[in-house]
Amino acid sequence: MTDTPQPNDSPGFIPPHGGYRELKSFQMSELVYDATVKFCDRFIDLRSRTHDQMVQAARSGNKNIAEGSQVSGTSKKMELKLVGVARASLEELLGDYEDFLRQRGLAEWGKNHPMAGVVRRLAYAKDRSYKTYATYIENAPPEVAANTMLCLVHQTNYLLDQQLRQLEQAFLEEGGFTERLYKARQQARSVPPRPTFRRNRNTTDRTDSSSARPNPSYQSNAALPKPGAAKPKPPTQP
Protein backbone atom coordinates (compact mmCIF):
# COMPACT_ATOMS: atom_id res chain seq x y z
CA MET A 1 0.00 0.00 0.00
CA THR A 2 1.40 3.38 -0.96
CA ASP A 3 1.66 6.23 1.51
CA THR A 4 -0.74 9.10 1.15
CA PRO A 5 1.22 12.20 0.05
CA GLN A 6 1.26 15.00 2.55
CA PRO A 7 0.48 18.61 1.56
CA ASN A 8 4.06 19.70 2.28
CA ASP A 9 5.39 17.06 -0.12
CA SER A 10 3.84 18.70 -3.17
CA PRO A 11 5.70 21.67 -4.63
CA GLY A 12 3.99 25.04 -4.69
CA PHE A 13 4.71 28.69 -5.15
CA ILE A 14 4.56 29.39 -1.38
CA PRO A 15 8.11 28.68 -0.15
CA PRO A 16 8.93 27.19 3.26
CA HIS A 17 8.67 29.83 5.97
CA GLY A 18 8.73 30.20 9.73
CA GLY A 19 11.43 28.32 11.60
CA TYR A 20 12.54 31.57 13.23
CA ARG A 21 13.63 29.78 16.41
CA GLU A 22 16.59 28.43 14.46
CA LEU A 23 17.74 31.92 13.49
CA LYS A 24 20.79 33.17 15.40
CA SER A 25 19.36 36.66 15.29
CA PHE A 26 16.16 35.51 17.00
CA GLN A 27 18.07 33.57 19.65
CA MET A 28 20.22 36.58 20.45
CA SER A 29 17.27 38.97 20.49
CA GLU A 30 15.43 36.69 22.90
CA LEU A 31 18.46 36.73 25.17
CA VAL A 32 18.60 40.53 24.97
CA TYR A 33 14.89 40.72 25.82
CA ASP A 34 15.25 38.52 28.91
CA ALA A 35 18.38 40.32 30.07
CA THR A 36 16.80 43.76 29.56
CA VAL A 37 13.86 42.84 31.79
CA LYS A 38 16.29 41.80 34.57
CA PHE A 39 18.48 44.87 34.05
CA CYS A 40 15.57 47.32 34.16
CA ASP A 41 14.00 45.68 37.21
CA ARG A 42 17.31 46.07 39.01
CA PHE A 43 18.54 49.50 37.92
CA ILE A 44 15.56 51.45 36.48
CA ASP A 45 12.63 52.69 38.54
CA LEU A 46 9.58 50.56 37.76
CA ARG A 47 7.45 53.73 37.60
CA SER A 48 9.82 55.35 35.13
CA ARG A 49 8.81 55.68 31.51
CA THR A 50 12.33 54.63 30.56
CA HIS A 51 11.76 51.24 32.18
CA ASP A 52 8.76 50.55 29.99
CA GLN A 53 10.38 51.92 26.84
CA MET A 54 13.52 49.80 27.21
CA VAL A 55 11.55 46.63 27.82
CA GLN A 56 9.23 47.35 24.89
CA ALA A 57 12.16 48.07 22.58
CA ALA A 58 13.76 44.75 23.52
CA ARG A 59 10.45 42.97 23.01
CA SER A 60 9.92 44.62 19.62
CA GLY A 61 13.35 43.50 18.47
CA ASN A 62 12.51 39.91 19.33
CA LYS A 63 8.88 39.65 18.19
CA ASN A 64 9.31 41.41 14.85
CA ILE A 65 11.93 38.86 13.82
CA ALA A 66 9.45 36.08 14.56
CA GLU A 67 6.60 37.80 12.73
CA GLY A 68 8.77 38.60 9.73
CA SER A 69 9.90 34.99 9.43
CA GLN A 70 6.33 33.72 9.60
CA VAL A 71 4.96 36.15 7.00
CA SER A 72 7.85 35.55 4.60
CA GLY A 73 5.93 32.79 2.81
CA THR A 74 3.51 35.27 1.26
CA SER A 75 5.34 38.60 1.52
CA LYS A 76 9.08 39.11 1.27
CA LYS A 77 8.45 42.83 1.34
CA MET A 78 6.75 42.56 4.73
CA GLU A 79 9.54 40.34 6.03
CA LEU A 80 12.12 42.97 5.08
CA LYS A 81 10.04 45.64 6.75
CA LEU A 82 9.58 43.73 10.01
CA VAL A 83 13.23 42.72 10.29
CA GLY A 84 14.07 46.38 9.68
CA VAL A 85 11.72 47.36 12.52
CA ALA A 86 13.46 44.85 14.79
CA ARG A 87 16.83 46.35 13.88
CA ALA A 88 15.59 49.88 14.58
CA SER A 89 14.12 48.87 17.95
CA LEU A 90 17.40 47.38 19.08
CA GLU A 91 19.26 50.48 17.93
CA GLU A 92 16.96 52.49 20.21
CA LEU A 93 17.73 50.09 23.06
CA LEU A 94 21.44 50.46 22.40
CA GLY A 95 21.10 54.21 22.87
CA ASP A 96 19.29 53.70 26.18
CA TYR A 97 22.19 51.67 27.58
CA GLU A 98 24.68 54.27 26.38
CA ASP A 99 22.58 56.95 28.09
CA PHE A 100 22.55 54.91 31.29
CA LEU A 101 26.35 54.88 31.42
CA ARG A 102 26.84 58.50 30.38
CA GLN A 103 24.27 59.99 32.75
CA ARG A 104 25.80 58.14 35.72
CA GLY A 105 29.37 58.93 34.84
CA LEU A 106 30.25 55.30 34.13
CA ALA A 107 32.82 54.21 31.55
CA GLU A 108 31.77 52.59 28.31
CA TRP A 109 34.00 49.68 27.32
CA GLY A 110 35.79 49.85 24.04
CA LYS A 111 36.27 46.89 21.71
CA ASN A 112 39.70 46.18 23.16
CA HIS A 113 38.60 46.27 26.79
CA PRO A 114 39.50 42.95 28.51
CA MET A 115 36.00 42.49 29.95
CA ALA A 116 34.40 43.20 26.58
CA GLY A 117 36.40 40.32 25.11
CA VAL A 118 35.25 38.02 27.92
CA VAL A 119 31.59 38.83 27.28
CA ARG A 120 31.93 38.46 23.52
CA ARG A 121 33.53 35.02 23.86
CA LEU A 122 30.49 33.81 25.79
CA ALA A 123 28.65 33.78 22.48
CA TYR A 124 30.51 30.56 21.65
CA ALA A 125 29.52 28.82 24.88
CA LYS A 126 27.71 25.50 24.54
CA ASP A 127 23.96 25.60 25.25
CA ARG A 128 24.13 29.37 25.64
CA SER A 129 21.12 31.05 27.27
CA TYR A 130 20.37 33.93 29.59
CA LYS A 131 21.87 31.93 32.45
CA THR A 132 25.23 32.21 30.68
CA TYR A 133 25.15 35.97 31.28
CA ALA A 134 23.05 36.10 34.46
CA THR A 135 26.03 36.77 36.74
CA TYR A 136 27.05 39.81 34.69
CA ILE A 137 23.50 41.23 34.85
CA GLU A 138 22.14 40.34 38.27
CA ASN A 139 25.22 40.34 40.51
CA ALA A 140 27.71 42.71 38.85
CA PRO A 141 27.98 46.49 39.38
CA PRO A 142 25.92 48.75 37.09
CA GLU A 143 28.91 49.54 34.86
CA VAL A 144 29.55 45.85 34.17
CA ALA A 145 25.85 45.09 33.67
CA ALA A 146 25.25 47.96 31.24
CA ASN A 147 28.40 47.22 29.23
CA THR A 148 27.46 43.55 29.07
CA MET A 149 24.12 44.58 27.59
CA LEU A 150 25.89 46.80 25.08
CA CYS A 151 27.96 43.82 23.92
CA LEU A 152 24.84 41.66 23.54
CA VAL A 153 22.91 44.29 21.61
CA HIS A 154 25.90 44.96 19.33
CA GLN A 155 26.16 41.24 18.52
CA THR A 156 22.43 41.01 17.80
CA ASN A 157 22.51 44.07 15.54
CA TYR A 158 25.41 42.59 13.62
CA LEU A 159 23.40 39.42 12.95
CA LEU A 160 20.37 41.45 11.88
CA ASP A 161 22.47 43.52 9.48
CA GLN A 162 23.70 40.29 7.89
CA GLN A 163 20.15 38.97 7.70
CA LEU A 164 18.85 42.13 6.05
CA ARG A 165 21.53 41.98 3.37
CA GLN A 166 20.70 38.35 2.63
CA LEU A 167 16.98 39.11 2.42
CA GLU A 168 17.63 42.02 0.08
CA GLN A 169 19.76 39.88 -2.22
CA ALA A 170 17.22 37.07 -2.23
CA PHE A 171 14.43 39.51 -3.08
CA LEU A 172 16.39 40.90 -6.04
CA GLU A 173 17.17 37.43 -7.38
CA GLU A 174 13.93 35.57 -6.69
CA GLY A 175 11.32 38.32 -6.44
CA GLY A 176 8.40 38.44 -4.07
CA PHE A 177 5.25 36.40 -3.62
CA THR A 178 3.26 38.44 -6.15
CA GLU A 179 5.80 37.69 -8.87
CA ARG A 180 5.80 33.98 -8.06
CA LEU A 181 2.02 33.97 -8.07
CA TYR A 182 1.97 35.63 -11.50
CA LYS A 183 4.52 33.16 -12.88
CA ALA A 184 2.54 30.21 -11.53
CA ARG A 185 -0.62 31.56 -13.14
CA GLN A 186 1.15 32.08 -16.46
CA GLN A 187 2.48 28.53 -16.38
CA ALA A 188 -0.99 27.21 -15.67
CA ARG A 189 -2.36 29.10 -18.66
CA SER A 190 0.41 27.86 -20.97
CA VAL A 191 -0.64 24.22 -20.53
CA PRO A 192 -2.26 23.08 -23.84
CA PRO A 193 -6.02 22.46 -23.60
CA ARG A 194 -7.38 18.95 -23.59
CA PRO A 195 -8.32 17.69 -27.09
CA THR A 196 -12.01 17.63 -27.92
CA PHE A 197 -13.50 14.80 -29.94
CA ARG A 198 -16.41 15.54 -32.33
CA ARG A 199 -18.91 12.83 -33.17
CA ASN A 200 -18.43 11.51 -36.68
CA ARG A 201 -21.68 11.73 -38.60
CA ASN A 202 -22.59 9.31 -41.39
CA THR A 203 -22.54 11.07 -44.72
CA THR A 204 -25.55 9.06 -45.84
CA ASP A 205 -27.63 10.63 -43.09
CA ARG A 206 -26.94 14.06 -44.35
CA THR A 207 -29.63 15.65 -46.49
CA ASP A 208 -28.34 16.81 -49.81
CA SER A 209 -29.64 20.27 -50.29
CA SER A 210 -29.21 19.92 -54.03
CA SER A 211 -31.88 17.19 -54.15
CA ALA A 212 -34.49 19.67 -53.05
CA ARG A 213 -33.76 21.84 -56.00
CA PRO A 214 -35.81 21.28 -59.21
CA ASN A 215 -34.03 19.49 -62.03
CA PRO A 216 -33.49 21.94 -64.83
CA SER A 217 -33.73 19.14 -67.41
CA TYR A 218 -37.45 18.75 -66.67
CA GLN A 219 -38.25 22.41 -67.09
CA SER A 220 -39.52 23.89 -70.36
CA ASN A 221 -37.25 26.26 -72.16
CA ALA A 222 -40.28 28.30 -73.27
CA ALA A 223 -40.66 31.64 -71.68
CA LEU A 224 -43.45 32.00 -69.19
CA PRO A 225 -46.42 34.05 -70.45
CA LYS A 226 -46.72 37.50 -69.11
CA PRO A 227 -49.69 38.21 -66.86
CA GLY A 228 -52.74 39.38 -68.90
CA ALA A 229 -51.35 38.21 -72.24
CA ALA A 230 -53.68 36.36 -74.67
CA LYS A 231 -53.32 32.65 -74.78
CA PRO A 232 -51.80 31.40 -78.04
CA LYS A 233 -54.25 29.85 -80.48
CA PRO A 234 -53.77 26.22 -81.40
CA PRO A 235 -52.51 25.69 -84.93
CA THR A 236 -55.27 25.12 -87.61
CA GLN A 237 -55.16 22.06 -89.84
CA PRO A 238 -54.88 22.71 -93.60
C-alpha positions in Angstrom: 0.0 0.0 0.0 1.4 3.4 -1.0 1.7 6.2 1.5 -0.7 9.1 1.2 1.2 12.2 0.0 1.3 15.0 2.5 0.5 18.6 1.6 4.1 19.7 2.3 5.4 17.1 -0.1 3.8 18.7 -3.2 5.7 21.7 -4.6 4.0 25.0 -4.7 4.7 28.7 -5.2 4.6 29.4 -1.4 8.1 28.7 -0.1 8.9 27.2 3.3 8.7 29.8 6.0 8.7 30.2 9.7 11.4 28.3 11.6 12.5 31.6 13.2 13.6 29.8 16.4 16.6 28.4 14.5 17.7 31.9 13.5 20.8 33.2 15.4 19.4 36.7 15.3 16.2 35.5 17.0 18.1 33.6 19.6 20.2 36.6 20.5 17.3 39.0 20.5 15.4 36.7 22.9 18.5 36.7 25.2 18.6 40.5 25.0 14.9 40.7 25.8 15.2 38.5 28.9 18.4 40.3 30.1 16.8 43.8 29.6 13.9 42.8 31.8 16.3 41.8 34.6 18.5 44.9 34.1 15.6 47.3 34.2 14.0 45.7 37.2 17.3 46.1 39.0 18.5 49.5 37.9 15.6 51.5 36.5 12.6 52.7 38.5 9.6 50.6 37.8 7.5 53.7 37.6 9.8 55.3 35.1 8.8 55.7 31.5 12.3 54.6 30.6 11.8 51.2 32.2 8.8 50.5 30.0 10.4 51.9 26.8 13.5 49.8 27.2 11.5 46.6 27.8 9.2 47.4 24.9 12.2 48.1 22.6 13.8 44.7 23.5 10.5 43.0 23.0 9.9 44.6 19.6 13.4 43.5 18.5 12.5 39.9 19.3 8.9 39.6 18.2 9.3 41.4 14.9 11.9 38.9 13.8 9.5 36.1 14.6 6.6 37.8 12.7 8.8 38.6 9.7 9.9 35.0 9.4 6.3 33.7 9.6 5.0 36.1 7.0 7.9 35.5 4.6 5.9 32.8 2.8 3.5 35.3 1.3 5.3 38.6 1.5 9.1 39.1 1.3 8.4 42.8 1.3 6.8 42.6 4.7 9.5 40.3 6.0 12.1 43.0 5.1 10.0 45.6 6.8 9.6 43.7 10.0 13.2 42.7 10.3 14.1 46.4 9.7 11.7 47.4 12.5 13.5 44.9 14.8 16.8 46.3 13.9 15.6 49.9 14.6 14.1 48.9 18.0 17.4 47.4 19.1 19.3 50.5 17.9 17.0 52.5 20.2 17.7 50.1 23.1 21.4 50.5 22.4 21.1 54.2 22.9 19.3 53.7 26.2 22.2 51.7 27.6 24.7 54.3 26.4 22.6 57.0 28.1 22.6 54.9 31.3 26.4 54.9 31.4 26.8 58.5 30.4 24.3 60.0 32.8 25.8 58.1 35.7 29.4 58.9 34.8 30.3 55.3 34.1 32.8 54.2 31.6 31.8 52.6 28.3 34.0 49.7 27.3 35.8 49.9 24.0 36.3 46.9 21.7 39.7 46.2 23.2 38.6 46.3 26.8 39.5 42.9 28.5 36.0 42.5 29.9 34.4 43.2 26.6 36.4 40.3 25.1 35.2 38.0 27.9 31.6 38.8 27.3 31.9 38.5 23.5 33.5 35.0 23.9 30.5 33.8 25.8 28.6 33.8 22.5 30.5 30.6 21.7 29.5 28.8 24.9 27.7 25.5 24.5 24.0 25.6 25.2 24.1 29.4 25.6 21.1 31.0 27.3 20.4 33.9 29.6 21.9 31.9 32.4 25.2 32.2 30.7 25.2 36.0 31.3 23.0 36.1 34.5 26.0 36.8 36.7 27.0 39.8 34.7 23.5 41.2 34.8 22.1 40.3 38.3 25.2 40.3 40.5 27.7 42.7 38.9 28.0 46.5 39.4 25.9 48.8 37.1 28.9 49.5 34.9 29.5 45.9 34.2 25.8 45.1 33.7 25.2 48.0 31.2 28.4 47.2 29.2 27.5 43.5 29.1 24.1 44.6 27.6 25.9 46.8 25.1 28.0 43.8 23.9 24.8 41.7 23.5 22.9 44.3 21.6 25.9 45.0 19.3 26.2 41.2 18.5 22.4 41.0 17.8 22.5 44.1 15.5 25.4 42.6 13.6 23.4 39.4 13.0 20.4 41.5 11.9 22.5 43.5 9.5 23.7 40.3 7.9 20.2 39.0 7.7 18.8 42.1 6.0 21.5 42.0 3.4 20.7 38.4 2.6 17.0 39.1 2.4 17.6 42.0 0.1 19.8 39.9 -2.2 17.2 37.1 -2.2 14.4 39.5 -3.1 16.4 40.9 -6.0 17.2 37.4 -7.4 13.9 35.6 -6.7 11.3 38.3 -6.4 8.4 38.4 -4.1 5.3 36.4 -3.6 3.3 38.4 -6.2 5.8 37.7 -8.9 5.8 34.0 -8.1 2.0 34.0 -8.1 2.0 35.6 -11.5 4.5 33.2 -12.9 2.5 30.2 -11.5 -0.6 31.6 -13.1 1.1 32.1 -16.5 2.5 28.5 -16.4 -1.0 27.2 -15.7 -2.4 29.1 -18.7 0.4 27.9 -21.0 -0.6 24.2 -20.5 -2.3 23.1 -23.8 -6.0 22.5 -23.6 -7.4 18.9 -23.6 -8.3 17.7 -27.1 -12.0 17.6 -27.9 -13.5 14.8 -29.9 -16.4 15.5 -32.3 -18.9 12.8 -33.2 -18.4 11.5 -36.7 -21.7 11.7 -38.6 -22.6 9.3 -41.4 -22.5 11.1 -44.7 -25.5 9.1 -45.8 -27.6 10.6 -43.1 -26.9 14.1 -44.4 -29.6 15.7 -46.5 -28.3 16.8 -49.8 -29.6 20.3 -50.3 -29.2 19.9 -54.0 -31.9 17.2 -54.2 -34.5 19.7 -53.1 -33.8 21.8 -56.0 -35.8 21.3 -59.2 -34.0 19.5 -62.0 -33.5 21.9 -64.8 -33.7 19.1 -67.4 -37.5 18.8 -66.7 -38.2 22.4 -67.1 -39.5 23.9 -70.4 -37.2 26.3 -72.2 -40.3 28.3 -73.3 -40.7 31.6 -71.7 -43.4 32.0 -69.2 -46.4 34.1 -70.4 -46.7 37.5 -69.1 -49.7 38.2 -66.9 -52.7 39.4 -68.9 -51.3 38.2 -72.2 -53.7 36.4 -74.7 -53.3 32.7 -74.8 -51.8 31.4 -78.0 -54.3 29.8 -80.5 -53.8 26.2 -81.4 -52.5 25.7 -84.9 -55.3 25.1 -87.6 -55.2 22.1 -89.8 -54.9 22.7 -93.6 
